[in-house]
Amino acid sequence: MAFVVVLGAVSAWAQTDPAVGTWKMNAAKTKYDPGPAPKSNTIVITAVPNGVKVSAKGVDGEGKPTSTDYTVKYDRKSVPVKGPAAYDSVSASRIDPNTTQLERKKAGKVVQTATRAVSSDGKTMTVTTTGTDEKGRKINTVAVFDKQ
């Protein structure tokens, strides 16, 4: 019986979280400062109770493969991240049903803040990130994704 309740909760969450799905970066609309912007990036977001599992795969601006994987709840508690050099943990909180704030940390210190916003029609996701990259450079990026 507990399995049915949990499964129902995940199913209900998936229906209400507009970020759930597969998203492909729109290179023409994406702006990276400093550059170069990634050549490609696809994010798969899957619902879990009170949060999401995120798996991103792509190719950076220098042609190297990238991947990022984590599962986070919308409770502001940090969880480990597998993949990126710039940060090793992330926490998340909901601003509103379509907007999430992420704090990316390295060794416990916030190095990036990202706001993930899904458009009202659910077709576009914009991730705006400020902070520093793995080289210590200030970053200001706007990555635009189209739902697949």
C-alpha positions as CSV (number, residue, x, y, z in Angstrom):
1,M,0.0,0.0,0.0
2,A,2.9,2.4,0.8
3,F,4.3,1.8,-2.7
4,V,1.0,3.0,-4.3
5,V,1.0,6.1,-2.1
6,V,4.6,7.0,-3.0
7,L,4.0,6.2,-6.7
8,G,0.9,8.4,-6.6
9,A,2.9,11.3,-5.0
10,V,5.6,11.1,-7.6
11,S,3.0,11.0,-10.4
12,A,1.2,14.0,-9.0
13,W,4.5,15.9,-8.6
14,A,5.5,15.2,-12.2
15,Q,2.2,16.6,-13.4
16,T,2.7,19.8,-11.4
17,D,6.4,20.4,-11.9
18,P,6.8,22.1,-15.4
19,A,10.6,21.4,-15.4
20,V,10.1,17.6,-15.7
21,G,11.0,16.4,-19.2
22,T,13.8,16.5,-21.7
23,W,15.3,19.9,-22.6
24,K,17.7,20.7,-25.5
25,M,19.8,23.9,-25.4
26,N,18.9,26.5,-28.0
27,A,22.4,27.7,-29.0
28,A,21.1,30.7,-30.9
29,K,19.4,32.1,-27.8
30,T,22.0,31.1,-25.2
31,K,24.6,33.7,-24.0
32,Y,27.7,32.8,-22.1
33,D,30.0,35.5,-20.5
34,P,32.8,34.6,-20.6
35,G,32.5,32.3,-23.6
36,P,32.6,30.1,-25.4
37,A,29.1,28.8,-24.9
38,P,28.6,25.0,-25.0
39,K,28.1,23.5,-28.4
40,S,25.3,21.3,-27.1
41,N,23.5,20.4,-23.8
42,T,20.5,18.2,-23.2
43,I,19.0,18.0,-19.7
44,V,16.6,15.3,-18.6
45,I,14.6,16.2,-15.4
46,T,12.7,13.4,-13.7
47,A,10.3,13.8,-10.8
48,V,11.1,12.5,-7.3
49,P,9.1,13.2,-4.2
50,N,9.5,16.9,-3.4
51,G,12.2,17.4,-6.0
52,V,13.9,16.3,-9.2
53,K,16.6,14.1,-10.6
54,V,18.7,16.0,-13.1
55,S,21.0,14.5,-15.7
56,A,22.7,16.7,-18.3
57,K,25.0,15.7,-21.1
58,G,26.6,17.9,-23.7
59,V,29.7,19.2,-25.4
60,D,31.5,22.3,-24.0
61,G,32.7,25.3,-26.1
62,E,36.1,23.5,-26.5
63,G,34.5,20.3,-27.9
64,K,34.9,18.3,-24.6
65,P,32.1,16.1,-23.4
66,T,30.3,17.2,-20.2
67,S,27.9,15.6,-17.8
68,T,26.2,16.6,-14.6
69,D,24.0,14.4,-12.4
70,Y,22.2,15.0,-9.1
71,T,19.0,14.4,-7.3
72,V,17.7,17.4,-5.2
73,K,14.7,18.2,-3.1
74,Y,13.2,21.7,-3.0
75,D,14.3,22.1,0.7
76,R,17.5,24.2,0.4
77,K,19.6,21.2,1.6
78,S,22.8,20.6,-0.3
79,V,23.3,17.3,-2.1
80,P,26.4,16.0,-4.0
81,V,26.8,16.6,-7.7
82,K,28.6,14.3,-10.1
83,G,30.4,15.9,-13.0
84,P,31.2,19.6,-13.1
85,A,34.5,21.0,-11.9
86,A,33.1,24.3,-10.9
87,Y,30.9,22.9,-8.0
88,D,30.5,19.7,-6.0
89,S,27.0,20.2,-4.4
90,V,23.7,21.9,-5.1
91,S,20.6,23.0,-3.1
92,A,17.3,24.0,-4.5
93,S,14.2,26.0,-3.5
94,R,11.0,26.9,-5.3
95,I,10.3,30.6,-5.9
96,D,6.9,29.8,-7.6
97,P,5.5,26.8,-9.5
98,N,7.6,27.7,-12.6
99,T,10.7,29.0,-11.0
100,T,13.5,27.3,-9.0
101,Q,16.6,28.8,-7.4
102,L,19.7,26.7,-7.2
103,E,22.8,27.4,-5.1
104,R,25.9,25.6,-6.5
105,K,28.7,25.1,-3.9
106,K,32.3,24.1,-3.9
107,A,33.7,22.9,-0.6
108,G,30.6,24.3,1.1
109,K,30.9,27.8,-0.3
110,V,28.3,29.2,-2.7
111,V,30.1,29.8,-6.1
112,Q,27.1,30.1,-8.4
113,T,23.4,31.0,-8.1
114,A,21.1,29.8,-10.9
115,T,17.5,30.6,-11.5
116,R,15.6,28.1,-13.6
117,A,12.4,29.4,-15.1
118,V,9.9,27.5,-17.2
119,S,7.7,29.6,-19.5
120,S,3.9,29.7,-18.9
121,D,3.3,27.6,-22.0
122,G,5.8,25.0,-20.7
123,K,7.9,25.0,-23.9
124,T,10.9,27.0,-22.9
125,M,13.2,26.8,-19.9
126,T,15.7,29.6,-19.1
127,V,18.6,29.1,-16.7
128,T,20.3,32.4,-15.6
129,T,23.5,31.8,-13.7
130,T,25.9,34.2,-11.9
131,G,29.0,33.6,-9.8
132,T,32.4,32.1,-10.7
133,D,33.5,29.3,-12.9
134,E,36.1,26.6,-12.1
135,K,38.9,29.0,-13.2
136,G,37.6,31.7,-10.8
137,R,36.3,34.0,-13.5
138,K,33.1,35.9,-13.0
139,I,30.2,34.4,-15.1
140,N,26.9,35.7,-16.2
141,T,25.1,33.2,-18.4
142,V,21.6,32.8,-19.8
143,A,21.0,29.3,-21.2
144,V,17.8,28.8,-23.1
145,F,16.3,25.3,-23.6
146,D,13.5,24.0,-25.7
147,K,11.3,21.2,-24.4
148,Q,11.5,18.0,-26.5
